Amino acid sequence: MKKKVISLLMALVVVSFACVSAFAAGSVTEVAAQKPVTETVEVNGVKVHVVTNTKADAVAAELKESARKVASEKIPNAEKISFMDVSLQDDAGNTVAVPAGSSVDVTFNIGSGVTGDVRVMHWNGKEWEDVTVAGSLNTAAGTVQGHFSSLSPVALVYTAAKETTANPGSNNAESPKTGDAGMVTLAWVALATAGAGAGFVSRKKK
């Protein structure tokens, strides 16, 4: 009986490991950011410069991790993410804040060949928020817009194009990702194998 319990515990460990691996396989991958298309915006009737830092360390590691988590949980098919720090400066090089109650729109480069959706996320000091301008995604031009009441860390989340089944009667249901399906199958195989092993041990003891 003791050996049977141990075998079952080992099965649970194997399944847990497989599930963790599946989660890791579906995580959002960071890609290099591009500078926005927008170079100037108007604040209080004065044009100011959009200054962007796209270096790898422009956004703190902990903020990147939280953004990936939010993207994975709230944006279906989130696949890739890029980070940048965006600010406004006047001609003298002084940082300019967006006035309270006001906002600015910034157009971002997303590159060519995008077949899914792209969401603009902004760190408002407390959480990541979706600030994408509805209908602004232009895959032909390779751009998308964000609507900001303040500027700081920004993330662009690229989603994979939705896959649909070839069966006309399926109502275009989304197909599971190959990696996810494979890991789930592996988990079930591992559980079945371990269960069979536990049963074998039990019969041998009898």
C-alpha positions, 0 to 999 in steps of 0.5 A, a space after each residue: 500500500 505504501 508503494 502505491 501511495 508513493 507511485 501516485 505521489 510521483 504521478 502528481 509530481 510528473 503532471 505538475 511538472 508538465 503543467 508548469 512546462 506548458 505554462 512556460 511554453 505559452 509565456 509571452 516572449 520579449 522582442 526588440 522595441 521600435 521608436 514611435 512614428 509620432 515625433 511631436 505632440 501638442 500640450 497646452 498649445 505648444 508642440 513638445 517632443 516625444 522622447 523614447 528609450 528602447 534599450 533593453 533596460 529602459 523598463 525595470 525587470 519587475 515591471 516587464 514581468 508583471 506586464 507579461 503576466 497581465 498580457 498572458 492573463 487578459 489578452 487572448 493569444 498574447 505571443 510577443 511583447 516589446 517595452 520602451 520608456 516614453 516621455 515628453 520634452 520641450 525644446 530646452 530638454 525639460 520633461 513635460 507632463 501631460 496636464 491633468 484632465 488632458 491626453 495625447 495620442 502617440 502612434 507606434 511602429 509595429 513593423 511589417 507582417 503582423 497578422 494578429 492584433 496589437 495592444 498598447 499597454 501603459 504603466 500608470 504607476 499602479 498597474 498596466 492598463 490597455 490604452 489602445 485607440 480603438 480601430 487604430 491598428 493599421 497592419 498595412 502601414 505597420 502602426 497602432 495608436 495609444 491614448 495617454 493621460 501620462 507617459 512612462 513605461 509602455 508595452 506593445 503586446 502582439 497576439 497570434 492570429 486566431 486559428 480556426 478549424 477546417 470543419 464548417 460545422 465547428 462555428 469557427 471555434 479557435 483551435 488550441 495551440 500545438 504546444 499547449 495541446 502537446 503538453 496536456 497530452 503528455 501530462 495525461 500520458 504521464 498520469 496514466 503510466 504512473 497509475 498503471 505502475 501503481 496498479 502493477 505494484 499493488 497486484 504484485 504485493 497481493 
